[in-house]
Amino acid sequence: MRKPLTVMDIQILRALWEVGPRNLSKIAREVGISRRTLDSRVRRMRSNPQIFLRIQASIYHTKIGVRKAIVFLTAKAGREQVLFDCLKANSFWLYVCRSYGMVEGCTAAYAIPVNHCAEFEEFIQELERLEVAEDAKIRWSTCFQGGRITSEWFDGQRNEWTFRWKDWIKEVQSQSTELPYTLVEPKSFPICADDLDVQILMKMEADGTRSLKQIAEKLGVSRQLAQFHYKKHLLERQLIEGYEVFAKRYGDNPTIMAYFVVAFPSQETFARFARSLIEKPFVLTLGKVLGENALMFEVTFTIDEFRNFVDALSELARMRLATSYWYALQDLRMGSRQTFSGEFFKDGSWSYDHRSHMETLRQKARMST
């Protein structure tokens, strides 16, 4: 499975995840190359459509008073496009994508102010009442843990990925049960940010490579003020989890991207499974379903390896290390992303116009009939 990434590229991607894009000199030292070589390789990966490197700050939404939800919806036949449009009627969407396979409809992610979760559920239920969707599944989640692109399953001699599924099944059984804090259910959803913090976070989530000087200029504040908020608020209060580093793993080879939901018989088996995925190159994001021993995660594979992964899940189910699994394939021809909706945060609190969301939803549904 040849691909345009090299061993050094993967070392750089891992260091970008661990260190972040704000200290490229440290990354160059850790990888063992000059800063000029590092800059050249990062530029190549960002401009090469076979790699499509993108870096964004991963916001710990829990500490700005919002809860994440992933929604899986089956569209009423013939209303797939309508469903896609209607999901954006709620201003707090993060990601909307057409999906197919087990879920012929849409997958969507939202970051909802914690005091308005019941209203959001009413919004999703309205899609069924309007006969735009059916069988809507809302999964409230912890914040997402980003996957890491590592060389663990990469053959540097042949410049290709090697997927060792039998070894992975053994690893699931022997992994530690200690979880990163992003996959631990929070006891509360406090607001630990002020208005400027939220504005900076939005800019960093849109592009994690932006300098604080650039962000300050965009927001019309001094660099010193932006630097103070970054160090004393964003970092010390852990409003930033780290950085999401995305790159196409398989070049131009046909790929599948999918959201999985896997349930487990215990917290222990959940934790071991989740830990086993964090270092795997096919994982994009992971999140724990609140109140359940279940994991939601987004993966990317070539077509052949996707089926091998499902076979491995089936083996884990036979071993009673998982109780169920299902997935929604993402139709990347029709997908949209945006930052969290910080424009609705003012004077230290969130505004959420439920009536407007519902009216917009009904209008979009009527326009299609």
N, C-alpha and C positions, 0 to 999 in steps of 0.2 A: 504494500500500500504506500506508494511513493508520494511525497508531499514536498512543498517548497521550504518547509522549516528545517533548520539544521540543529545539531546539538547545541551550538552556541546560542542560536536564537531562543531555544527552549530555556537555556540557563538565564538569558536576559529576561524572558517572560516571567520566569519564577521570581527573579529578583525584583522585577517591577511590582509583582504582587506582594512580596514580603516587605519591601522598603518603600514602595510608592514612587511615583514619577517626579517627586520634588527633590530628590537627592541623586541625580544621575551620576555624580562623581563617585559616590559610595557604591552604586551598582557597578560601575566600571571596575572599581578596585576588587569587588567581590567576584566578578566574572573573570578578572585577570586580563582586561583589555584597556586600551586607551580611551579617554573620553571621546575623542574624535571618532574612533571606530564604533563606539556605542551609539553616538548620535547618528552615524551613517546607517547602522543596522536598524535602529528604531524608525528612521525615516523610510527605509526600504519596506519594513513591515507595515507601516501605516499607508504607504502609497500602492503597495502591491495588492491588486484585487484578489489574488489567491490566498492572501493572509488576512487583510482587512483588519489590522490591529486597531483596537479602540480601548481607551482607558478611562474609567470614570470612578469617582469616589463612591464608596458603598456607604449609604447613610444608615445609621442606626435609628430607624424611624420610631422605635419604642420610646426613645428619650425626647422626641418632639411631639408626643401625645397622639400618635396615630397607630393604627393596627392594620396589618397587611391581610389581604384576602385574595385568594385565587378562585376564580369562578369558571366552571365548565358548564357549557350550555349546548343542548341539542337544538338546532334550528328547526322550526316548522318548514316542511318541504317547500322550496321556492322562496323562502324568506331569509336565506343565509346572508345576503348583502344587507338587508334591513337590520338584522340582528347585529351585525358588525357596526353599523352606524349608530344604532340605539345604545350600544354599550358606552359610547362616548358622550352620551347625554349627561352622564354623571361626571362632573368636573375633576373628580379625584382619581381618574384612571391613570395607570402607569403603562400598561401594555395591553393591546387588543390584537388578536390574531385569529384568522380562520383556522379551524381544525377539522380533521377528518379521521376516519377509522372508527374507533369505538365511540367517539364523539364527533358527529357530523354537524358542526356548528361553529362555535368560537370558544377560545380560552382567553381570559382577561385577568389582569392583576390590578388591584386598587390599594391605595393607602388612605384609610378612612379615619377621620378624627374619632377617638375612642368613644366619645359621648354620643356618636351618631351611627353606631353600628346597626341598631335596630331599623333606623330609617333606610340605611343602605340595603338591608335585607328586604325591606318592602319594595325598594326600587327594583331589585332583581326579580322578586315575585311578580311584579307588575308586567314584566316581559312575558311571563306565562299567561297572565290574565288577558293580555292584548293579543295572544296567539302568535307571538313572534318567536317564542322559544318554548321548550318543554324540558322536563327533567333537569332543571337547573341545580347544580351542586355548588354550594359556597363552602370553601375551606379556609377558615381563619388560620393565620400562620404566624409563627415567630418571624423576625427579620430573616433575610436570606443569607446563608453562608455561601460565598463565592467559591467555585471550584478552582483548582490550580492546574496550570499546564506544567507538568513535570516530565522529567526524562525517565521516570520509573518504568514505563512500558514503551520506551523508544529505543530502537536498535540504531545506534549511531553509525555503525559500519555500513548498514544497508540503507540508512536514511528512511526508515519506515517504522510505523507503529506495530507492536506485537501485543495482541490481546490474549492474556493468559487467564481464561475464565475458571479453569479448575483451581488454579492458585488463588484466585479471588474468593471462591467459595470457601476454601480453607481459611483465608484471611478473615472473612466475616465471623467465623467461629472463634478466632483467637484475638480479635481486636480489643483494645482498651474500651471501657465504657465511659471514659471521661470525655465530655462534649465541650466544644467551644461555646462561649456564652451566647453566641447568636442562635444556637439551637436549644437553649434552655428557656422554658416558658417564663416570661417575666411576671413578677408579682404585681406590677403596676405599670402604668403608661404615663410617667410624669412629663411635664413640659420643662425641659432644662435649657431651652434656647430663648433668645430674644429675637426681635424682628431682623436685625442685621445678621445674626447667626443663620437664620433661615434663608435669607437672600444669598449669603455666601455658599451655603450648602447646595442650593439649587444650581448655582454656577459650576460648582465642583462636580455635582452629579451629571451635569450635561457634558462636561469635558474635564477629566481629572488632570490633564496636563496644563491647564491654565495657571499662570502664575498669579500670586496674590496681587501683584502690581496691576495685571490686566483686569482681575476681578474688581479691585478697588476703583479703577477707572470706569468700568462698566456701571458700578453702583454709585459713583459720584462721591466716594469717601476717600480719606487719605490712606496711603499704603500702611502707615503706622497703625491706624485704627483697625484696618483689615487684619494686620499681623497680630494685634492684640487679641481680637476675637478668635482668630484661628488657633493661637496657642493656648489662651486661657479658657476658652469656651469649647471650641470644637474638639480639641485634643484632650484637655484635662477632664472634660465631662463625658468623653467617649461618645461624641455625637457622630463620629466617623468610625466605622468598623475597620476600614482598610480601603482597598481598591479592587474593582472588578477589571480584570485584564482579559479581554476577549480577542481571540484570533481564530481564524478558520484552520482547523486541524488537518484537513485532508485535501487541501488544494482544490482543484476542480473536479475531484471525484464526486459522483452523486451521493448526497448525504440526506439523512433524516434527522429532524429535530423533534423531540417529543417531551411532553410533561408526563411524569409518572406519579402515581399515588400508591404507596406500598404500606400495608398495615402489618403489625407485628404482634406476637402473643404477649410480649412483656416490654417494659422499659429497657431492660438489659439487651434484648435482641435488637430493639430499635437503635440503641446507642452504638452497638457493635457494627451494625449495617451502615449507619450514618458515618461513623469514623472511617470505615473502609472506603468510602467514596470520595472523601475530601481531597486525596492526593491523586485521583484518577483523571486522566486527560480528557475523558469524554464528558465530564460533569461540568455544567455551567453554573447552576445554583441549587441550593438545598434549603428547605425550610420545614420545621416541625409543625404538624397540624395541632392547633391548640386543643388541649383536653383529650388527645388520643395518642396512642403509641403508633403513629403513622408519619411517614416522611413524604413530602412532595419534592420532586427534583426535576430539573430540566437537563436533558442530555443531548448530545449530538454524535451520530455514528454514520459510517457508510452503511449501505443497505444490508450487506451480509452480516456485519458485526451487530447491527440492531437485532437481528433474529437470534444471534448467538447470545446476546444479553438477555433477551426474553427467555431463552432456554435455561440460562443460568438462574433467573428468577424462579422459573418453574422447579428447578432442582432444589432451591432453597425452601420453596413451599412444601415439597415432598419431605424435606428434612425437618419440617415444622419450625423453621427459622423465620418464616414469613407466613402470614395467614391469608393475604389476598393482594392482588395488584391489578391495576388497570392504567391505561394511558390514553393520551390524546396527541395525535400527530399534528405538528404545526405546519400550516400552509404558508410558507414564507413569502409567497407571491402577494399576500395581502396581510400585512401586519403594520402596526404603528406603535411607537414608543414616545413617552414624554417624561419629564422630570416630575417629582412629586409636586403637589399644587400649593407651593408656598405663597403664591399670590393671595391666598385666602387666609393668611396668618397675619394678624395685626394686633399690636398692643399686647402681645404675649398669649393670644388665644386664637382659636380657629373659628371661622364662620363657615356654615354648611347650609346652603339654601336648598332644603329638601323639596319645597314646593316648586322651585324653578326646575330642578332635575326631573321631577315627575311630569311637569308640563311639557318640557322639551322632549322627553321620552314619548309621550302620547302624540305629540305633533309629528315626530319622525315616523312613528308607527302608522299614523293616519295617512301621511303623504305617500306611503307605499301601496295603499290599497286601491 
